[in-house]
Amino acid sequence: MEYSLLIMIVYIFIFLFGVALIRTGLGQSPPKHVRALIVNSTLHPFAGFLVGFAATALLQSSSAVMVLAVSLVATGIIPFRQTIGIMLGSNVGTTLTLEILVFSGETLGLLSMGAGVLFLLSRARKLFLPGTILCGVGCMFLAMDGMSSWGQELTGHGWADWLLENEGMSAGTAVLGGTIIATIIQSSTATIAIGIQMYANDFIQLEAAIAIMMGANIGTCLTAILAALGAKRGAIQTAMANVFLNIGGVLLFLPLIGIFSQITMTLAVDPAAQVAHASVIFNLICSLLVLPFVNPFASFIERLTGGAGR
């Protein structure tokens, strides 16, 4: 167990090194047209929503998109307020299953790392920035894949089943269980899959499976928190806003989970489809409810942290 813990610590350091590389690449004064494109594409909350949705649907990792958002704020490219639309879109984008899911995190990491190294070895100076960023993204994906594998190894010992297997489990307990598992294995998809498996085998009810899904959203906030460590106030505000948004969504739906599960059951018969539909509805409603109030929400976070930050 001590060896496994050491491996987990190594993965965390690789992740933080990847974040540092991304910040370094973004901080190397990107061309004005690139900086302008990033700033303008996230200027309006809805535009930021579309950017977050598209990026997460492509990468199938809301954690990766959140780390990039934190890094953009940490390097002063965009202000904290412009990341809220991105994180709202990211929450919806992560519910989609695209063809890119056939690739593992390891494959994405190696591809990003390989492309980054090739760029850095090139004599073209303009490739240094994307090369550094790609190497950072590669490290981040490899570390997340490693953390996921480490968590799944623990899951194989039955601890996740022990944590979740309880027919009389309350929704609150299921949310907590989903949060803990997603925090450890750093994959909301894998955590939801565990909940689906338990529900499909009649160990838990649909309400508990949905609650696990909601808890998984909270658990994956850890990567954004790690990425914000040691960064400017704006990056910390971005990570905090991500936590508040996910916890707020859970608190909104938790009292209505019985009605929500009944509605979900009318949409599909297959257990996996039911939980998947619930995930889409949950994230879409939570994001659309906050989208018109991005500025008041940003002001709330800024007051909590002592002022505006970049």
C-alpha positions in Angstrom: 0.0 0.0 0.0 2.9 2.3 0.8 4.3 1.7 -2.7 0.9 2.5 -4.3 0.7 5.7 -2.3 4.2 6.7 -3.5 3.1 6.1 -7.1 0.1 8.3 -6.6 2.4 11.1 -5.3 4.6 10.7 -8.4 1.5 11.1 -10.6 0.5 14.3 -8.7 4.0 15.7 -9.3 3.8 14.8 -13.0 0.4 16.6 -13.2 1.8 19.7 -11.5 4.8 19.7 -13.8 2.5 19.5 -16.8 0.5 22.5 -15.4 3.8 24.4 -15.0 4.7 23.7 -18.6 1.3 24.9 -19.8 1.7 28.1 -17.8 5.2 28.6 -19.2 4.0 28.1 -22.7 1.0 30.4 -22.3 3.3 33.0 -20.6 5.7 33.2 -23.5 3.7 36.1 -25.1 1.6 34.3 -27.7 1.1 36.1 -31.0 -1.3 39.0 -30.7 -3.8 37.3 -33.1 -3.8 34.2 -30.9 -4.2 36.1 -27.7 -7.0 38.2 -29.3 -8.8 35.0 -30.5 -8.7 33.5 -27.0 -9.9 36.7 -25.4 -12.6 37.5 -27.9 -14.0 33.9 -28.0 -14.6 34.0 -24.3 -15.7 37.7 -24.0 -19.4 36.9 -23.7 -20.5 34.2 -21.3 -22.5 32.3 -24.0 -19.4 32.4 -26.3 -17.3 31.0 -23.4 -20.0 28.4 -22.9 -19.6 27.2 -26.5 -15.8 27.2 -26.2 -16.0 25.1 -23.0 -18.6 22.7 -24.5 -16.6 22.2 -27.7 -13.2 21.7 -26.0 -14.6 19.2 -23.5 -16.7 17.3 -26.0 -13.5 16.9 -28.0 -11.2 16.0 -25.2 -13.8 14.2 -23.1 -12.2 15.6 -20.0 -13.7 18.5 -18.1 -10.7 18.4 -15.8 -8.3 19.1 -18.6 -10.3 22.0 -19.8 -10.6 23.4 -16.3 -6.8 23.2 -15.9 -6.4 25.1 -19.2 -8.8 27.7 -18.0 -7.0 28.1 -14.7 -3.7 28.4 -16.6 -5.1 31.1 -18.9 -6.1 33.2 -15.9 -2.8 32.5 -14.1 -0.8 33.8 -17.1 -3.0 36.9 -17.4 -4.4 36.1 -20.8 -8.0 36.2 -19.7 -9.6 37.5 -16.5 -11.3 35.2 -14.1 -14.8 36.3 -15.1 -14.3 35.0 -18.6 -13.7 31.4 -17.4 -17.2 31.0 -15.9 -18.8 30.5 -19.2 -16.0 28.0 -20.1 -16.7 25.9 -17.0 -20.4 25.9 -17.6 -20.0 24.7 -21.1 -17.4 22.2 -19.9 -19.9 20.6 -17.5 -22.3 20.0 -20.4 -19.6 18.9 -22.8 -18.3 16.1 -20.5 -21.7 14.3 -20.8 -21.2 13.6 -24.5 -19.7 10.4 -25.7 -17.8 11.0 -28.9 -15.6 8.7 -31.1 -12.6 10.1 -29.2 -13.5 8.0 -26.3 -11.9 5.0 -28.1 -8.6 6.7 -27.1 -7.3 6.3 -23.6 -5.8 9.0 -21.5 -2.5 7.4 -22.0 -2.9 7.5 -25.8 -3.9 11.2 -25.7 -1.0 11.9 -23.4 1.6 10.2 -25.6 0.2 11.9 -28.8 0.4 15.3 -27.1 3.8 14.7 -25.7 5.2 13.4 -29.0 3.8 16.3 -30.9 5.2 18.7 -28.3 8.7 17.2 -28.4 8.7 17.4 -32.2 7.7 21.1 -32.0 10.4 21.9 -29.4 13.1 20.1 -31.5 12.1 22.2 -34.5 14.2 25.3 -35.2 11.1 27.3 -35.8 10.8 29.7 -32.9 7.1 30.1 -33.4 6.6 26.4 -32.5 8.1 26.8 -29.0 4.9 28.0 -27.4 2.6 25.3 -28.8 5.4 22.7 -28.2 5.6 23.6 -24.5 1.9 23.6 -24.1 1.5 20.2 -25.8 4.2 18.7 -23.5 2.3 20.1 -20.5 -1.0 18.7 -21.8 0.7 15.4 -22.4 2.1 15.2 -18.8 -1.4 16.2 -17.5 -3.2 13.4 -19.4 -0.6 10.8 -18.5 -0.8 11.8 -14.9 -4.6 11.7 -14.9 -4.6 8.3 -16.6 -2.1 7.1 -14.0 -4.2 8.4 -11.1 -7.3 6.8 -12.7 -5.5 3.4 -13.0 -4.3 3.7 -9.4 -7.9 4.3 -8.3 -9.3 1.5 -10.4 -6.7 -0.9 -8.8 -8.1 0.0 -5.4 -11.6 -0.4 -6.8 -10.6 -4.0 -7.7 -10.1 -4.7 -4.0 -13.8 -4.0 -3.5 -13.5 -0.8 -1.5 -15.7 1.1 -3.9 -18.4 -1.6 -3.8 -18.2 -1.5 0.0 -18.6 2.3 -0.1 -21.6 2.2 -2.4 -23.3 -1.1 -2.0 -26.3 -0.4 0.2 -29.9 -0.7 -1.0 -31.1 1.7 1.7 -28.4 4.2 0.9 -29.5 7.8 1.3 -29.0 10.3 -1.6 -26.6 12.3 0.6 -24.5 9.2 1.3 -24.4 8.4 -2.4 -23.3 11.9 -3.3 -20.5 11.6 -0.7 -19.5 8.2 -2.1 -19.4 9.5 -5.7 -17.3 12.6 -4.5 -14.7 10.4 -2.7 -14.3 7.9 -5.6 -14.0 10.7 -8.3 -11.5 12.6 -6.1 -9.3 9.4 -5.9 -9.6 8.1 -9.4 -10.0 11.6 -11.0 -12.5 10.4 -13.6 -16.2 11.3 -13.3 -16.9 8.9 -16.2 -15.3 5.9 -14.4 -17.1 6.9 -11.2 -20.5 7.1 -12.9 -19.7 3.7 -14.6 -19.3 2.2 -11.1 -22.7 3.6 -10.1 -24.3 2.3 -13.3 -22.9 -1.2 -12.6 -24.3 -1.1 -9.0 -27.7 0.1 -10.3 -27.8 -2.5 -13.2 -27.1 -5.3 -10.7 -29.8 -4.1 -8.3 -27.4 -3.2 -5.5 -28.7 0.4 -5.4 -31.7 2.3 -6.7 -31.7 4.8 -9.6 -31.8 7.7 -7.1 -28.5 6.6 -5.6 -26.9 6.1 -9.0 -27.9 9.7 -10.0 -26.6 10.9 -6.7 -23.3 9.2 -7.4 -23.2 11.0 -10.7 -23.7 14.3 -9.0 -21.1 13.6 -6.5 -18.6 12.6 -9.3 -18.9 16.2 -10.6 -17.7 17.6 -7.3 -14.9 15.0 -7.0 -13.2 16.0 -10.2 -12.8 19.6 -9.0 -9.6 18.5 -7.4 -7.6 19.0 -10.6 -8.6 22.6 -10.9 -7.6 23.2 -7.3 -4.2 21.6 -7.8 -3.7 23.7 -11.0 -4.4 26.9 -9.0 -1.9 26.2 -6.2 0.7 28.9 -6.0 -1.0 30.9 -8.8 -2.5 34.4 -8.9 -5.8 35.3 -7.2 -7.7 35.0 -10.5 -6.7 31.4 -10.9 -7.7 30.6 -7.3 -11.1 32.3 -8.0 -11.5 30.1 -11.1 -11.0 26.9 -9.1 -13.3 28.1 -6.3 -16.0 29.1 -8.8 -15.8 25.6 -10.2 -16.3 24.0 -6.8 -19.2 26.4 -6.0 -20.9 25.7 -9.3 -20.8 21.9 -8.8 -21.8 21.9 -5.2 -24.6 24.4 -5.9 -26.0 22.1 -8.6 -26.0 19.2 -6.3 -27.8 21.2 -3.5 -30.4 22.3 -6.1 -31.2 18.8 -7.3 -30.8 16.8 -4.2 -34.2 17.7 -2.6 -35.8 16.8 -6.0 -33.9 13.6 -6.7 -37.0 11.4 -6.3 -39.0 13.3 -8.9 -35.9 13.6 -11.1 -35.3 9.9 -11.0 -39.0 9.2 -11.9 -38.7 11.5 -14.9 -35.5 9.9 -16.0 -37.0 6.4 -15.9 -39.6 7.5 -18.5 -36.8 8.4 -20.9 -35.2 5.0 -21.2 -35.3 1.4 -20.0 -31.6 0.6 -20.1 -29.9 1.5 -16.7 -26.9 3.0 -18.4 -29.1 5.2 -20.6 -31.1 6.4 -17.7 -28.1 7.6 -15.7 -26.5 9.1 -18.9 -29.7 11.0 -19.6 -29.8 12.2 -16.0 -26.3 13.4 -16.3 -27.1 15.4 -19.5 -30.2 16.9 -17.9 -28.5 17.7 -14.6 -25.5 19.5 -16.1 -27.5 21.3 -18.8 -30.0 22.7 -16.4 -27.4 23.7 -13.9 -25.3 25.5 -16.5 -28.2 27.3 -18.2 -29.6 28.5 -14.9 -26.2 30.2 -14.0 -25.4 31.4 -17.5 -27.6 34.6 -17.4 -26.1 35.5 -13.9 -22.4 35.1 -14.7 -21.4 38.6 -13.6 -23.3 38.5 -10.2 -21.8 35.1 -9.6 -18.3 36.3 -10.4 -18.8 39.3 -8.1 -19.8 36.9 -5.3 -16.6 34.8 -5.8 -14.5 38.0 -5.9 -16.0 39.2 -2.6 -15.2 35.9 -1.0 -11.6 36.1 -2.1 -11.0 39.8 -1.3 -11.3 41.4 -4.6 -11.0 41.1 -8.4 -8.1 39.2 -9.8 -6.5 38.2 -13.1 
